[in-house]
């Protein structure tokens, strides 16, 4: 029993081939791989009984024989109403509202409002994310302070607020009749939790600019998941832009800056966590795309996914005893409390701005705004936290964003051309 801690403690050093900073190796229990399996075991303690219950109700033909006060709840969770939409364009994207007769100034104001809301929400979210995961709290002249280490608690904070906001929005506004079995949200929820956890953990091992570029390159695994999950096919320009993004990211990662400090070092653990983030996030988007075949709004999707996210994370935190420890950390450091709450507020507000922007102006405008946000996030992180970027790395960043804008332009041209096709011709489905 003494071998496991020794092996886990030695894995980070063996994997990276370099000395791990003392802050990252306080104990073998803080190693990300150990925490990942502990968290996964906590989720499994909820998923496995739930799976067995679902199988039991289906085999028993509960939809035909069930009675009693629990029947509506079980029916909604296990069977749903099985009402699917006949056709929905662009998968998970809601149909864009046709512009009403309004002045140009009003439309410009709406666009500026959406752009400002998205930029403010996600730029603040990015800065706070790096602050919480890479800096200490409570440092004085005699005390070096302590770092917050439990990424799962931050995921829980984000999800509980998003769940509350989505629930209030659904209660106060008219929504489509819900038809999807509730348990189907759990798949997207689980992958979403794991992708968010990997995203937070990766900042312990890589720089924030590296993480942003990795997010930009996730179109590649999204395309791969689209082929596997949804059997999608793609145009030549989609493969071209994916290749350009790969080249740009490779240029940035392989460039070396002189006098790199610990926070900018890219380690093997960081790369593995980034790969985990991209894989899990790609599955999430494609699974949600499949779920949108049911009649539902994006806010209903947000509510359903976050219901299970809260259930999984709070269950795992309670089993580990980490919830009370995180709350005690919040009590010791009021600055961390403010950062964690603001982080959650920015995440929830950002999701609402996403829905509103797509509904008002379409996916192309939204993609341009978010691409600019990624570029601004890298610049802001370098200014605030002192990350260095070489000339080759800067060229890599330029190649990535050039490919992203080329992707937006090509997609808008393809949509215009598809509108002119005869009714019998169907365009190739896009990511």
QUIGIGI-V500980 format. One record per pair of residues at least 6 apart in sequence whose C-alpha atoms are under 8 Angstrom apart, sorted by the first residue. I is the first residue (numbers start at 1). GAP is how many residues later the second one is. D is the distance in Angstrom with one decimal. If there is no record, write none. Layout:
i->(I,I)
gap->(GAP,GAP)
d->(D,D)
This chain:
i->(5,5,6,8,8,8,9,9,9,9,12,12,12,13,13,15,15,16,16,16,21,24,24,24,25,28,29,30,32,39,42,42,42,42,42,42,43,43,43,43,46,46,54,57,63,63,75,76,76,76,77,77,77,78,78,78,79,79,79,80,80,80,80,80,81,81,81,81,82,82,82,82,83,83,83,83,83,84,84,84,84,85,85,85,86,87,88,88,88,88,89,90,91,91,91,91,92,92,92,92,92,93,93,93,94,94,94,94,95,96,96,96,96,96,97,97,98,99,111,111,114,114,114,115,117,117,118,118,118,118,118,118,119,119,119,121,121,121,121,122,122,122,122,123,123,123,124,124,125,125,125,125,126,127,127,127,128,128,129,129,130,130,132,132,132,132,132,133,133,133,133,133,133,133,134,134,134,134,135,136,136,136,136,136,137,137,137,137,137,137,137,138,138,138,138,139,139,148,150,150,151,151,151,152,152,152,153,153,153,153,153,154,155,155,155,155,156,156,156,156,157,157,157,158,158,158,158,158,159,159,159,159,160,160,161,161,161,162,162,162,162,162,162,163,163,163,163,163,165,166,166,166,166,167,169,170,170,175,175,175,176,176,176,177,177,178,178,178,179,179,179,180,180,180,182,184,185,185,185,185,186,186,186,187,187,188,188,188,188,188,188,189,189,189,189,189,190,190,190,191,191,191,191,192,192,192,192,193,193,194,194,195,195,195,195,195,195,196,197,198,198,198,198,199,199,199,199,201,201,202,202,202,202,202,202,203,203,204,204,205,205,205,205,205,205,206,206,206,206,206,206,206,207,207,207,207,207,208,208,208,209,209,209,209,210,210,211,212,212,212,213,213,213,214,214,214,215,216,216,216,216,217,217,217,217,217,218,218,219,220,221,221,221,222,222,222,222,222,223,225,225,225,226,226,226,227,229,229,230,230,232,232,232,233,233,233,234,234,234,234,235,235,237,237,238,241,241,241,241,242,244,244,244,245,245,245,245,245,246,247,247,247,248,248,248,248,248,248,249,249,249,250,251,251,251,251,252,252,252,252,252,252,253,254,255,255,255,256,257,257,257,260,264,264,288,298,299,314,317,318,330,330,331,354,357,358,358,364,364,367,368,368,371,371,371,375,381,382,418,418)
gap->(23,24,22,20,23,26,16,18,19,22,8,19,257,6,7,253,254,251,252,253,241,6,7,180,6,6,6,119,169,277,270,273,274,275,277,278,269,270,272,273,266,269,24,21,12,16,106,104,105,106,104,105,106,103,104,105,101,102,103,98,99,100,101,102,97,98,99,100,97,98,99,212,95,96,97,211,212,95,209,210,211,208,209,210,207,206,6,7,204,205,6,340,198,199,201,202,196,197,198,200,206,205,265,270,203,204,264,265,264,262,263,264,265,266,262,263,262,261,246,250,239,242,243,254,233,236,232,235,236,251,252,255,250,251,254,225,226,228,229,224,225,228,251,250,253,254,219,222,217,218,221,222,251,250,253,254,211,215,71,214,73,78,15,16,204,207,208,14,15,16,67,68,70,71,13,69,70,129,12,8,9,10,11,12,8,9,10,11,196,198,199,6,7,8,195,6,7,181,172,176,46,49,50,45,161,165,160,164,169,170,173,186,38,41,42,158,153,154,157,158,183,184,187,185,186,187,189,190,147,150,151,185,146,150,183,184,187,140,141,144,182,185,186,139,140,143,144,147,183,133,134,136,137,136,130,129,130,121,122,125,119,120,121,118,119,116,117,118,115,116,117,111,114,115,122,107,116,119,120,123,119,122,123,97,100,95,96,97,99,100,117,95,116,117,119,120,118,119,122,89,90,92,93,88,89,92,117,116,120,83,86,81,82,83,84,85,86,81,80,75,76,78,79,12,74,75,78,69,72,9,67,68,69,71,72,8,67,59,66,58,60,61,62,64,65,57,58,59,60,61,64,65,56,57,58,59,180,56,170,173,168,169,172,173,42,43,63,162,165,166,36,184,187,35,60,64,63,29,158,184,188,25,28,29,32,183,60,64,23,22,57,58,61,60,61,63,64,209,208,57,58,61,6,60,205,6,57,58,56,60,197,198,199,195,196,197,194,195,196,197,193,195,170,173,169,162,163,165,166,161,155,156,159,154,155,156,158,159,154,149,152,153,147,148,149,150,151,152,147,148,151,146,141,142,144,145,140,141,142,143,144,145,140,139,135,137,138,134,131,132,133,128,123,124,13,57,56,9,6,6,6,7,6,12,9,7,8,44,48,41,37,40,30,33,34,26,6,6,8,9)
d->(6.0,7.8,7.6,6.0,7.3,7.2,7.7,7.2,4.6,7.2,7.3,7.5,7.1,6.3,6.3,6.1,7.0,5.5,4.8,6.7,7.3,7.6,7.7,7.4,7.0,7.8,7.0,7.6,7.1,6.2,7.7,6.8,4.4,7.9,6.8,8.0,5.6,7.6,7.5,6.2,7.0,7.7,6.2,7.8,6.7,7.5,7.9,7.9,5.7,6.3,5.1,4.3,5.6,5.3,6.5,6.2,7.7,5.0,8.0,7.9,5.2,5.1,4.0,7.0,7.5,4.5,6.6,7.3,5.3,6.0,7.5,7.5,8.0,5.0,7.3,6.0,6.7,7.2,5.5,4.0,5.6,5.6,5.4,5.3,7.8,7.6,8.0,7.7,7.9,7.1,7.2,7.4,5.1,7.4,6.6,7.7,6.6,4.6,7.8,5.6,7.7,7.8,7.6,7.6,7.0,6.9,7.5,6.7,6.7,6.6,4.4,6.2,7.0,5.9,5.7,6.0,7.9,7.5,7.8,7.8,6.4,7.6,5.9,6.3,7.3,6.5,5.9,6.1,7.3,7.7,7.5,8.0,7.8,7.7,5.9,4.7,6.9,6.7,5.4,6.6,7.2,6.5,7.5,7.0,7.6,5.8,7.7,7.1,7.9,5.5,5.8,6.7,6.9,7.8,7.8,6.7,6.5,6.4,7.4,7.2,6.8,6.8,7.9,6.9,7.3,7.3,7.8,7.4,6.7,7.3,6.9,7.7,6.4,6.5,7.5,6.8,6.1,7.3,6.4,7.7,5.6,5.0,4.5,7.4,5.3,5.5,6.2,7.9,6.7,7.6,7.1,7.6,4.7,6.7,6.6,3.9,7.3,7.7,7.8,7.4,5.8,5.9,6.4,6.0,6.8,7.7,7.6,7.4,8.0,7.1,7.0,6.9,6.9,6.6,6.7,7.6,7.4,6.1,5.7,6.8,7.3,7.5,6.1,7.2,4.3,7.6,6.5,7.2,5.7,6.4,6.0,7.7,7.2,5.9,6.4,7.1,6.6,7.6,7.6,6.8,7.7,7.5,4.8,7.3,5.4,5.2,6.3,7.9,7.0,5.9,7.2,6.4,5.2,6.0,7.5,7.0,6.9,7.6,6.8,7.8,6.5,5.7,6.8,7.0,7.2,7.9,6.5,6.1,6.2,6.5,7.6,7.5,6.0,7.9,7.0,7.9,7.9,5.9,5.2,7.2,6.6,5.7,7.7,7.8,7.6,7.5,4.8,7.8,6.1,6.6,6.5,7.6,4.9,6.7,6.0,5.3,7.8,6.8,7.7,5.0,6.6,6.9,5.8,6.6,6.2,6.0,8.0,6.5,7.9,7.2,6.6,6.6,4.2,7.0,7.8,5.1,5.5,6.9,7.9,5.2,6.6,6.4,5.2,7.9,7.1,6.7,5.9,8.0,7.2,7.8,7.6,4.9,7.7,5.5,6.3,7.7,7.4,7.6,7.5,7.3,6.9,6.1,5.8,6.6,4.8,6.7,6.0,5.7,4.4,6.4,5.4,7.8,6.0,4.6,6.6,6.7,7.6,8.0,7.3,6.9,7.8,5.0,7.1,7.8,7.8,7.3,7.1,6.5,7.7,7.0,6.4,7.4,7.7,7.2,7.0,7.7,7.1,7.7,8.0,7.5,7.9,7.4,5.9,6.7,7.4,7.9,5.7,7.2,6.7,5.7,7.0,6.6,6.2,4.7,7.4,7.8,7.5,7.4,6.5,6.4,6.4,6.9,5.5,6.3,7.1,6.7,6.9,7.7,7.2,7.4,6.3,7.3,7.8,6.5,6.2,7.2,6.5,6.7,6.1,7.8,7.2,8.0,7.4,7.3,6.9,5.2,7.1,7.2,6.3,7.7,6.7,6.7,6.0,6.8,4.7,7.9,6.1,7.7,7.8,7.3,7.7,7.9,7.4,3.9,6.0,7.4,5.1,5.0,6.0,7.0,6.8,7.3,6.4,5.8,7.6,4.9,6.6,3.9,7.0,7.7,5.0,6.6,7.3,7.9,6.7,6.0,5.5,6.9,6.5,6.5,5.7,7.4,6.3,7.9,7.8,6.9,7.8,7.6,5.1,8.0,6.1,5.2,7.7,7.4,6.2,7.7,6.1,6.2,6.9,7.2,7.1,7.3,7.2,7.2,7.8,7.7,7.0,6.7,7.7,6.0)
